[in-house]
């Protein structure tokens, strides 16, 4: 069984001439994998209809023992990754984890064995991490996107309002009056157009 966390092998032992100098083993391994589903009750129907919202993040938890001269340094390195809160590379041959390449350290506990020098017990909980599907927008690109949306929205509102106004005037006073109303509408709209766009952009 192989488990590596950011290049740190958690299940291996190294020996020198005097015996085992660096021991690492894992026990009480638990892998949780489930689907997210939402039940919907329909009138007159027995039971529920379930909406599948996809698979939840895989959860991997286990207890471990690390011993040797470098045990404390190794655990401090893992704790540093836990406190930082960033996803870390993950590699394992465990069943159900083949496509997991990054994890978040969700929980981490260490127990110092009194009277047993350089030997530590720990428990850890890992959660599968997936990169967000959308790239994060910089402030500049967000402002540009807001400006584009605001301009399109204002143009659509004004076009709809103009068509309605021209249609009403034309039906009452004829086509020529409708054209004049359209021209007057354009003049009035252009004066307040930039203010309307700025107001919409401020929503962001």
SETOR-913065 format. One line per field, with one value per residue (C-alpha): residue number from 1; x, y, z; residue in three letters. Coordinates in steps of 0.5 Angstrom, whole numbers. Layout:
BEGIN
num: (NUM,...) .
c1: (X,...) .
c2: (Y,...) .
c3: (Z,...) .
residuo: (Ala,...) .
REM end
This chain:
BEGIN
num: (1,2,3,4,5,6,7,8,9,10,11,12,13,14,15,16,17,18,19,20,21,22,23,24,25,26,27,28,29,30,31,32,33,34,35,36,37,38,39,40,41,42,43,44,45,46,47,48,49,50,51,52,53,54,55,56,57,58,59,60,61,62,63,64,65,66,67,68,69,70,71,72,73,74,75,76,77,78,79,80,81,82,83,84,85,86,87,88,89,90,91,92,93,94,95,96,97,98,99,100,101,102,103,104,105,106,107,108,109,110,111,112,113,114,115,116,117,118,119,120,121,122,123,124,125,126,127,128,129,130,131,132,133,134,135,136,137,138,139,140,141,142,143,144,145,146,147,148,149,150,151,152,153,154,155,156,157,158,159,160,161,162,163,164,165,166,167,168,169,170,171,172,173,174,175,176,177,178,179,180,181,182,183,184,185,186,187,188,189,190,191,192,193,194,195,196,197,198,199,200,201,202,203,204) .
c1: (0,3,1,5,3,7,12,13,12,7,8,15,21,28,34,41,46,43,36,30,32,26,19,13,6,-1,-7,-15,-15,-22,-24,-31,-34,-42,-46,-50,-57,-63,-70,-76,-83,-89,-96,-100,-94,-91,-84,-79,-75,-68,-64,-57,-52,-46,-40,-38,-31,-27,-25,-19,-18,-13,-8,-1,6,12,19,26,31,27,20,19,21,17,11,12,13,6,3,6,2,-4,-4,-3,-9,-7,-8,-2,0,-3,-1,-3,-5,-11,-18,-22,-16,-13,-16,-14,-8,-9,-12,-14,-11,-18,-16,-9,-7,-1,0,7,9,12,18,18,23,22,16,9,2,-2,-9,-10,-17,-16,-21,-20,-19,-21,-19,-25,-28,-28,-21,-21,-22,-17,-20,-19,-22,-28,-29,-29,-34,-38,-38,-39,-46,-48,-47,-51,-57,-58,-58,-63,-67,-67,-68,-75,-77,-76,-80,-86,-86,-85,-91,-95,-94,-95,-101,-104,-101,-98,-92,-88,-90,-87,-81,-80,-82,-76,-71,-73,-73,-65,-63,-66,-63,-56,-56,-58,-54,-47,-50,-55,-49,-45,-50,-51,-43,-43,-47,-41) .
c2: (0,7,14,20,27,32,27,25,17,15,8,5,3,4,0,1,-4,-3,-5,0,7,10,7,9,5,7,3,4,7,9,12,15,16,18,22,28,27,32,28,32,30,30,30,24,20,14,16,21,23,24,29,27,33,29,26,29,30,23,23,19,18,14,13,13,12,15,14,15,21,25,23,30,34,30,31,39,39,36,40,46,44,43,50,53,51,50,44,39,33,26,20,13,6,5,3,9,14,13,20,24,28,34,34,39,37,37,35,33,31,28,24,24,17,19,15,12,17,19,15,19,17,21,22,25,27,28,31,31,37,39,46,51,50,58,62,67,74,80,86,89,84,84,91,90,85,89,95,90,87,94,97,91,92,99,99,93,97,103,100,96,103,106,101,101,109,110,104,108,115,112,108,115,120,117,114,121,123,116,118,125,121,116,122,126,119,118,125,124,117,119,125,120,113,114,115,109,105,108,106,99,98,100,94,90) .
c3: (0,-2,0,-1,1,-2,-4,4,4,10,9,9,13,12,16,17,20,27,25,23,23,20,21,18,18,17,20,21,14,12,5,4,-3,-4,-8,-7,-8,-7,-6,-9,-6,-12,-10,-11,-12,-7,-5,-8,-14,-13,-17,-18,-16,-18,-13,-7,-5,-3,4,6,14,17,24,23,27,25,29,28,28,23,26,29,23,18,23,23,16,15,20,17,10,15,18,11,8,1,-3,-3,-8,-7,-10,-8,-10,-6,-9,-11,-11,-17,-20,-14,-15,-10,-3,3,10,14,20,24,31,34,40,43,46,53,55,47,44,37,36,35,33,29,26,19,15,7,3,-5,-8,-15,-19,-20,-27,-28,-28,-23,-25,-24,-22,-29,-32,-28,-29,-36,-36,-32,-37,-42,-39,-37,-44,-47,-42,-42,-50,-50,-45,-49,-55,-52,-49,-56,-60,-55,-55,-63,-64,-59,-63,-69,-68,-65,-70,-76,-78,-79,-72,-70,-73,-70,-63,-64,-66,-60,-56,-58,-56,-49,-48,-50,-45,-39,-42,-39,-32,-33,-35,-29,-24,-27,-26,-19,-17,-18) .
residuo: (Unk,Unk,Unk,Unk,Unk,Unk,Unk,Unk,Unk,Unk,Unk,Unk,Unk,Unk,Unk,Unk,Unk,Unk,Unk,Unk,Unk,Unk,Unk,Unk,Unk,Unk,Unk,Unk,Unk,Unk,Unk,Unk,Unk,Unk,Unk,Unk,Unk,Unk,Unk,Unk,Unk,Unk,Unk,Unk,Unk,Unk,Unk,Unk,Unk,Unk,Unk,Unk,Unk,Unk,Unk,Unk,Unk,Unk,Unk,Unk,Unk,Unk,Unk,Unk,Unk,Unk,Unk,Unk,Unk,Unk,Unk,Unk,Unk,Unk,Unk,Unk,Unk,Unk,Unk,Unk,Unk,Unk,Unk,Unk,Unk,Unk,Unk,Unk,Unk,Unk,Unk,Unk,Unk,Unk,Unk,Unk,Unk,Unk,Unk,Unk,Unk,Unk,Unk,Unk,Unk,Unk,Unk,Unk,Unk,Unk,Unk,Unk,Unk,Unk,Unk,Unk,Unk,Unk,Unk,Unk,Unk,Unk,Unk,Unk,Unk,Unk,Unk,Unk,Unk,Unk,Unk,Unk,Unk,Unk,Unk,Unk,Unk,Unk,Unk,Unk,Unk,Unk,Unk,Unk,Unk,Unk,Unk,Unk,Unk,Unk,Unk,Unk,Unk,Unk,Unk,Unk,Unk,Unk,Unk,Unk,Unk,Unk,Unk,Unk,Unk,Unk,Unk,Unk,Unk,Unk,Unk,Unk,Unk,Unk,Unk,Unk,Unk,Unk,Unk,Unk,Unk,Unk,Unk,Unk,Unk,Unk,Unk,Unk,Unk,Unk,Unk,Unk,Unk,Unk,Unk,Unk,Unk,Unk,Unk,Unk,Unk,Unk,Unk,Unk) .
REM end
